[in-house]
Amino acid sequence: MKRMIGGALALMMGAGVAHAQEDELTLQLKWVTQGQFAGYYVAKEKGFYEDAGLDVTIKPGGPDIAPTQVIAGGGADVVVEWMPAALAARERGLPLVNIAQPFKKSGMMLTCLKETGVEGPEDFPGRTLGVWFFGNEYPFLSWMSHLEIPTEGGEEGVEVLKQGFNVDPLLQKQADCISTMTYNEYWQVIDAGIPEDQLITFKYEDQGVATLEDGLYVLEERLEDPEFKDALARFVAASMRGWEYAAENPDEAADIVLEYDETGAQTEKHQQRMVREISKLTEGSNGTLDPADFQRTVDTLLAGGSDPVITEDPGDAAWTHEITDMAFE
């Protein structure tokens, strides 16, 4: 990763000279300001975007903000989105294209209390499982489909609890297992006083049903503009430089994130931990999408039970290597 980004840095520095007037780009995040997006905040704070001739505005997300709706309404040039939501939006008529994939691995998992007796997926029938919806349920539904476990309750199936973006169902013992991310909610459970040895986790990566998260997407029609593509290439290269710096300097990256958190809701300890966990997901990626990872995601979504998130394979039209090729070659 260092070799490729180092080469891109030279390209970017040249670009910064060539672009006396900075090109403006607006990035819409998938969620609130936190270590999940450290690479972008680092790139902005350390001047990497400026070096690349860019003026980047970073817009935080939240529970009432859908990146797909923001970009459809012209509120952003680029969005950070999970691939299930992006492909679902594409099938509904919003032509999103993945231009880069900083996250190589999925951070999604199911976290269970050991006292419930759950030791493996074979113990799921008859249990209540907390699941995020709004497009985040599809990996779970596909997993249950693969296991041939119904999701309508009953002794042979699982009761699905529509989980909010918190860990309350586990703490209040309303669910045997809940959805968590390796870098966020799992540690909220720990911080709430439940020790790790009292938990058992099932990572979607390990179960073979992981889908790609936190990719960068733009509207297809805008890729017809050579100047926009040039700006995107510089943006991707500078962003990956930010991710590399964050991985090498996690505490500083966490401090930068906290500076941009206007809510004051984040804590230093949690953000430092989050940046370190996120770095495990970006490790091995220079931002270029692996077509095999894309196809695995598509296959998982198509197999999502009786109500799959997409009904057809979108094919190569849903992603491009053109921007990362320009950024790193």
N, C-alpha and C positions, 0 to 999 in steps of 0.2 A: 504494500500500500504506500509506503513512504516514497519508493522510487517513482511511482506513477504520479503521486501528488506533488513530489518535488519538481518533476518535469512540468506539471501543470502550473506550478507556481511561477516558473519562468515565463510561461505563456501569459499568465495573469499580469505579471509586472509590466510586460510589454503592452498588454491591453490597457493597463492603467495610464500609460504614457499616451497611447493612441487615442484614448477617450478623455479629452480635456474636460468635457461636460459629462458628468456621471449619468449613466442610464438608471432610471428609477424602476424598481421592481417591488411588488408587494407580495409577501408570503403570508398565507393564512395557516396557522397551526391547527392541529386536530383537537388539542386540549389546552388547558391553562398553562401559563408560564411555569415550567419545571424542568428538571434535568433531562427529561425525555427529549428535549429540543436543544440541549446544550450546544451542539455543534453550530447551530445558526446564531445563537446569541454570542458565542465566542467569536465567530467570524465577523460579526458586526462590531463587537467591543474592541477586538484586537486590530481592527482596520483591514481585515482580509478582503472584505467587500470593496472597501475604498481602494485598496491596491488594485483590484480588478476593474476599477472604473464603474462601480455600482453604488447606488444609493438605495439600500434595501430597508423597507419598512416591514417589521414583524408584527403581525396581529395575533394575539392569543385567542384560543378558542374557549369552549366551555360547554356546559350541558345543553344550552339553548342555541349553540352555533354549529351548523353543519357545513363543513368546508365545501362540499359539493354545491350547496345552495349559494354560498358566498361567491364562488368562482362563476357560477351560472349567472349571477346578478352583476358581474363585473367588479366585484369588490376585492379581487385578488388576481394576480398574474399566475401564481403558483400556489398549490395547496399541499399540505402534508396530510395524507389520508391512508387508511388501511385499504388494501386491495379489494376485499369483499364489497365495501361500500362504493369504491370507485367503479368496479365492474358492474355492480347493480345499477349505478347511475348511468353508465354507458349504455346498458341494455334498455334503459328507460328513455334514451334519447339524448343524454348529455355526453358528448364525445370526448371523454377524458382519455389522456394518453400518459402512461408512465414514462418519464424521461430519465429517472434515476432511482436507485434503490439503496439508500445508505444502510438500512437495516437488513442484515443477512439472515438473522434468525428471529423467531417469534418469542415474545416474552410471556405469552398467555399460558395460564395453567389453572388447574382446579386444586384448591387447597381444602383438606378435610381435617376434622378433629379425629385424632386416633381413638378417643374414647367411644366414638360411634361404632368402632369395629371394622371400618372400611380399611382394607389392606390392598385391594386391587380392583380393577374395573369390574371384575366378576361380582363384587359386593355392592355395586351400584343399584341393582333392582330393589325396589321397595324404599329407596332413599329419596330425600328432598335435596335437590341440587340448585344452587343459586347461579343464574345465568344472566349475563348482560344481553340486552336486545339492541335495537336500532342498528342492525346489521352485524353486531358482534356475536350473535347467537349461532351463526351458520357453521363455524368450525365445530361447535359443540353438537349441533344436530347431526352433522356428518359423522362425527365420532360415534354417537349413539347408533346411527344407522349401520356403521361398520360392525358395531358390537351386537347388532340386532336387538337393541334394548328400546322398547317403546317409550315415548316421552309424554304419554297421556296419563301417567300414574298407574296405580295398581301394583300388585305384588311382583309382577314380572317386569314392570316398567319403572321409570323414575318420575317423580313429581318435580316439575320445573317451576322454580320460584323466580319471577322476574326481579332481578337484583338491581338495586340502585347502584350508583357509583360510590359505594362505601362497603365496609365489611361487617355492618351491623347484623346481618342474618346469621353469621357464624358466631359472633360474640354473644348474641341473644339466643343462640341455639334454635333458630327458626329453620336452619338448613344444616344438613350433615356436611356439605361441601359448598364452597362458593368459588366464583371466578376471581382470579387475582392475576396481576402482572408481576413478573419476577422483580421488577424495579420499583413497584409502588405498593399496591394493596397488600401483598404478602408481608411487607415490613410494617404495615399498619397493624396487622394482626399481632406481630411480634411486639410492637410498641404498646399494644393494648394489654400486654401482660401474659400472653400465651407463649410459652417457650417453644423453640423449634422442635424439640424432641416430643412434643405433644401434637405435632402436625404431620400429615403425610401429603405430598404433592404429586400431581400428575401433569407433567409438561406436555403441551400439545406437540412440541417438536418430537418428543420421545414416542408419542402415540401415532406419529405418522399422519396427523391431520392438521398440521400447522399451516396457516395462510400468511402471506406477506403483510407486514405492517409498516407504517410510516414511510411510504414511498412518496416521491415528488411527482405531481401531476399537473398538466396544463391542458387547455382546450386544443383539440386537434387542429382547428382552423388556424390557430396562431402560429403553428409550426410551418406555415407557408411563408412567413415573414423572415427573411435572412437576418435582419438586424435583431429581431427578437431571439432567434436561435443563437446568435453570437452572444447576446447578453445572458441567455440561459446557460450556455457552456461555461462562461466566466462565473456565473452564480454557483453552478454545481461544483466547479473546481475549488472555489473559495470556501464553499460549505464543507466539502470533504476535508479541506485543510483545517477548518474549525473543528470537525469531528476528531481528526488526528490529534490536535492540540488538547482537546478535552480529555481524550483517553490518556494522554501523557501527563496532564496536569488537572486531575479530577477535582481537587479542592479549590483551585483557582477558578475552574469552570463553574463549580457550584456557587461560588461567590458572585460570579458574573450573572448567573441565572437569578440569584436573589436580588441583585441590583435592578433587574428588569421586572421583578414581581411587584406590581403596583398594589396588589391586594394585601401584601404582608402576611399571607397565610402560610407560606412555606418556611420550614426550619432548616438551619444549616446542616444538622446531622442527617436529616432525611434526604436533602439534596445531594450531599456528598456521597451518600450511599447509592442514590439513584444514578448519578453520573457513572459510578463504577459499574453498576449492574448494566446500564445501557451500553457501556463500552464492550461488554461481552456479546451484545447483539449486533454491533457494527463491526466487530473484529472480522477481518478477512474480506471486507467489502471496500472497494474503491468507488462505490456509487453505481457501478454498472450492474444492471439487472441480469441475473442468471436465468436464461430461458427455461431451464429445468425447474427452477423454483416457481416461475410463473405458471408453468403447466401443472405442477403439483397443486398450486392454489386453485387453479381452474377446476381440476379434477375433484378436489375436495368440495368446492362449492356446488358443482353439478351433482354431487352425491349426497346433498344435504337433505335426504329424506323426501317426504311427499311435497314439500314446499321449498325447493331449492332457490338460492339467492339469484342464480342465473339459469337460464334454460338452454343456452347455446354457448359453445366455445367461441369467444370473441376473436381468437386467433392473433396473428402478429400485429393487427391494426391497433391493439390496445397498449402497445409499448413500442419504444424505439431506442436504439443504441446511438442514434445520430448525435444526440447532445453529449453523451459521455465520450463518444469517439472524438468529438471536437474538443472536449475539455482535456482529455488525457493523451491524445496521440499527436 
